């Protein structure tokens, strides 16, 4: 039986047990018409060789989050019995977070992850719903979500939730050679 709950930082070691990986089979190619002035077309394009993208290689959440004041953060987890299988983090009203654009009415979905075996079973949906409910209860009016153009499943998920793709930055990861080929997609969901 899968259970869900809001957790605090004492759960970070369990949070980190949920892998943040996905298989890249395709990506969204951005075709510019008349160098962008004629608009854009986003085309799902298969990759030559599928691969696994692993966000866990950037360190554990607990280590990365200790630099922030977590007062205006919320963390949610899903468990199968006692085994952590999904997790999500959301933040608002935190000065150090540039993604909040200095807005007091905006939340940022910082992280959402589901173990591979449990994908497609509604775990991500339930965690996302918990994030949205928390943000609404905090009086926030929008949820901002960062994704990459090679995470097609996530893009389709956010689109299904009603989020709108509002920003594409093809150079957001330029200074990170391993990710230079990826584009940042920023989605907004009105709450």
C-alpha positions as CSV (number, residue, x, y, z in Angstrom):
1,X,0.0,0.0,0.0
2,X,1.4,3.4,-1.0
3,X,1.1,6.2,1.6
4,X,1.9,9.9,1.2
5,X,2.9,12.5,3.8
6,X,4.5,15.9,4.3
7,X,7.9,15.4,5.9
8,X,10.6,17.6,7.5
9,X,14.4,17.6,7.1
10,X,14.8,14.6,9.3
11,X,13.6,12.6,6.3
12,X,16.3,13.9,3.9
13,X,18.3,10.6,4.1
14,X,15.2,8.7,3.0
15,X,14.4,11.4,0.4
16,X,17.8,10.8,-1.1
17,X,17.0,7.1,-1.5
18,X,14.6,7.9,-4.2
19,X,16.6,8.0,-7.5
20,X,16.2,11.0,-9.7
21,X,16.8,9.4,-13.1
22,X,15.0,9.1,-16.4
23,X,15.7,7.5,-19.7
24,X,16.2,9.9,-22.6
25,X,14.7,8.4,-25.8
26,X,13.8,11.7,-27.4
27,X,14.1,15.4,-26.9
28,X,12.3,18.6,-27.9
29,X,14.2,20.2,-30.8
30,X,13.6,23.9,-31.1
31,X,13.3,25.0,-34.7
32,X,13.6,28.8,-35.2
33,X,11.8,30.4,-38.2
34,X,13.6,33.5,-39.6
35,X,16.1,33.3,-36.7
36,X,13.3,33.4,-34.2
37,X,11.3,36.4,-35.4
38,X,9.1,34.1,-37.4
39,X,8.4,32.0,-34.3
40,X,9.4,28.6,-33.1
41,X,8.4,25.1,-33.6
42,X,9.0,22.5,-30.9
43,X,9.5,19.0,-32.4
44,X,9.9,15.8,-30.5
45,X,12.9,14.1,-32.0
46,X,14.3,10.7,-31.2
47,X,17.9,10.5,-29.9
48,X,20.4,8.4,-31.8
49,X,21.3,6.4,-28.7
50,X,19.0,6.4,-25.7
51,X,20.7,7.1,-22.3
52,X,20.0,7.5,-18.6
53,X,20.2,11.0,-17.1
54,X,21.0,10.8,-13.4
55,X,20.5,14.0,-11.3
56,X,21.7,12.1,-8.2
57,X,25.3,12.6,-9.4
58,X,25.1,16.2,-8.2
59,X,25.0,15.2,-4.6
60,X,22.4,14.5,-2.0
61,X,19.5,16.8,-1.3
62,X,20.3,17.2,2.3
63,X,23.8,18.5,1.5
64,X,22.5,20.9,-1.2
65,X,19.6,22.2,0.8
66,X,21.6,23.0,4.0
67,X,22.7,26.3,2.5
68,X,19.1,27.6,2.4
69,X,16.7,28.8,5.1
70,X,14.0,26.1,4.8
71,X,11.3,28.0,6.6
72,X,9.2,28.5,3.4
73,X,9.8,25.1,1.9
74,X,7.7,21.9,2.0
75,X,8.7,18.3,1.4
76,X,6.5,15.4,0.5
77,X,7.2,11.7,0.2
78,X,5.5,8.6,-1.0
79,X,6.2,5.2,0.7
80,X,5.5,1.6,-0.3
81,X,5.3,0.2,3.2
82,X,8.5,1.8,4.7
83,X,10.3,2.1,1.4
84,X,10.6,5.6,0.0
85,X,9.4,5.6,-3.6
86,X,8.7,9.2,-4.5
87,X,9.5,12.7,-3.2
88,X,8.8,16.3,-4.0
89,X,10.1,19.7,-2.8
90,X,8.6,23.1,-3.2
91,X,9.8,26.5,-2.1
92,X,8.5,30.1,-1.8
93,X,9.5,33.4,-0.2
94,X,13.2,32.4,0.1
95,X,15.6,35.3,-0.7
96,X,18.4,33.1,-1.8
97,X,16.4,31.3,-4.5
98,X,16.8,33.2,-7.8
99,X,14.1,31.1,-9.5
100,X,11.5,32.9,-7.3
101,X,12.3,36.2,-9.2
102,X,11.9,38.1,-5.9
103,X,8.2,37.4,-6.0
104,X,6.3,36.7,-2.8
105,X,3.3,35.1,-4.6
106,X,5.3,32.5,-6.5
107,X,6.3,28.9,-5.6
108,X,9.0,26.8,-7.3
109,X,8.7,23.1,-7.7
110,X,12.3,22.4,-6.7
111,X,12.3,18.7,-7.2
112,X,10.0,15.8,-8.0
113,X,11.1,12.2,-8.4
114,X,9.6,8.7,-8.5
115,X,11.4,5.4,-8.5
116,X,11.4,3.7,-11.9
117,X,9.3,0.8,-10.8
118,X,6.5,3.1,-9.6
119,X,6.4,5.5,-12.6
120,X,3.1,5.6,-14.4
121,X,1.1,4.5,-11.3
122,X,0.0,8.0,-10.2
123,X,2.7,8.5,-7.6
124,X,4.0,11.7,-9.3
125,X,0.5,13.0,-9.8
126,X,-0.3,12.6,-6.1
127,X,3.0,14.3,-5.1
128,X,2.3,17.1,-7.6
129,X,-1.2,17.6,-6.2
130,X,0.2,17.9,-2.7
131,X,2.7,20.6,-3.9
132,X,-0.2,22.5,-5.6
133,X,-2.4,22.3,-2.5
134,X,0.4,23.5,-0.2
135,X,1.2,26.4,-2.5
136,X,-2.5,27.4,-2.7
137,X,-2.8,27.1,1.1
138,X,0.2,29.5,1.4
139,X,-1.7,32.1,-0.7
140,X,0.6,31.7,-3.7
141,X,-0.8,32.4,-7.2
142,X,1.6,30.5,-9.5
143,X,3.9,27.5,-9.5
144,X,7.1,27.8,-11.5
145,X,8.7,24.6,-12.9
146,X,12.1,24.1,-14.5
147,X,12.6,21.2,-16.8
148,X,15.0,20.3,-19.7
149,X,14.1,19.7,-23.3
150,X,15.4,16.1,-23.0
151,X,13.0,15.2,-20.2
152,X,10.0,14.7,-22.6
153,X,8.0,12.7,-20.1
154,X,8.2,15.4,-17.5
155,X,7.3,18.1,-20.1
156,X,4.2,16.1,-21.1
157,X,3.3,15.6,-17.4
158,X,3.5,19.4,-16.7
159,X,1.5,20.2,-19.8
160,X,-1.2,17.7,-18.7
161,X,-1.4,19.5,-15.4
162,X,-2.3,22.7,-17.2
163,X,1.1,24.4,-16.9
164,X,2.2,26.7,-19.8
165,X,5.6,26.7,-21.3
166,X,6.6,30.4,-21.0
167,X,10.4,30.4,-21.4
168,X,13.0,28.5,-23.4
169,X,16.7,29.2,-22.7
170,X,19.0,27.3,-25.0
171,X,22.1,28.7,-23.2
172,X,21.0,28.1,-19.6
173,X,23.5,25.3,-19.2
174,X,26.2,26.6,-21.5
175,X,28.9,26.7,-18.7
176,X,28.2,23.0,-17.9
177,X,29.9,21.1,-20.8
178,X,28.0,17.8,-20.0
179,X,24.7,19.6,-20.3
180,X,25.5,22.3,-22.9
181,X,23.3,20.6,-25.5
182,X,20.2,20.8,-23.3
183,X,17.7,23.7,-23.2
184,X,15.9,24.9,-20.1
185,X,12.1,24.9,-20.3
186,X,10.3,27.0,-17.7
187,X,6.6,26.2,-17.1
188,X,4.1,28.2,-15.1
189,X,0.9,26.9,-13.5
190,X,-1.7,29.4,-12.3
191,X,-3.0,28.2,-9.0
